[in-house]
């Protein structure tokens, strides 16, 4: 089993690393894309298997780029690894800019990196007191969680919490926020935490807060929109036989990934021809999503909700 690099661990421990590498079936001369560079754990393991191949790594977070620069300074991989400072929704565009029209494999580890969660001033976690920010691309993105909480209409907050956070009492939460903000602007993670905790089920406060913060983060970063824009592009840029490896952390992410692999569509079922065949770009390699082993969970509890799906371009 591939060992987790100690240099990577403080930033982000790569989830199901060996399973991802196996799923990609890496060719030493292949062209690959890691759509979520983050701490570089998956990227580093892929790059080490390349000889004349190339790896394009995408990330919109300036912290991820700083991590990439440090990594490149420590390893002689400049000929193999190219950093693309962009959201993966522009996958096809940037591959073309680099002269790549067909590649051998794509990996995406969706969600938030451990580094983002653990950096207090980013506002991603209710464990720290910080300004309500949650932007993955703070340099180019104006919308913050603070703006959503304080300026969005109540009905919009209800939709955000019910759909993106799957919160049952979203109307109560939205009303509580709107009532509170009329007296004082809600600035910090702590202020939001104290409000939301009032209506959380006793003993399940942390789960409830996680749902609230997840919903805000998804909206601020347009995560679902970006995912739905990226998925169809994977079928366009992967070669026949190329591999798609995607890790999700909640049902909202997993649903479109599963549907696209199964039907070639983000929603609904694809029409069948006279012979009952579905015209779709991928064949699933994993009948059910792969989950982290108990051994890995003991080392990295954040892997508990991860679901890994692998598909092949057909």
Buried (B, 14 or more C-beta within 10 A) or exposed (E): EBEBBEBBBEBBBBBBBBBBBBBBBBBEEBBBBBBBBBBBBBBBBBBBBBEEBBBBBBBBBBBBBEBBEEBBEEBEBEEBBBBBBBBBBBBBEBBEEEEBEEBBBBBBBBBBBBBBBBBEEBBBBBBBEBBBBBBBBBEEBEBBBBEBBBEBEEEEBBBBBBBBBBBEBBBBBBBBBBEBBEEEEBBBBBBBBEBBBEEBEEEEBEEBBBBBBBBBBBBBBBBBEBBBBBBBBBBEBBBEEBBBBBBBBBEBBBBBBBBBBBBBBBEEEEEEEEEEEEEBBBEBBBEEBBBBBEEBBEEBEBBEBBBBBBBBBE
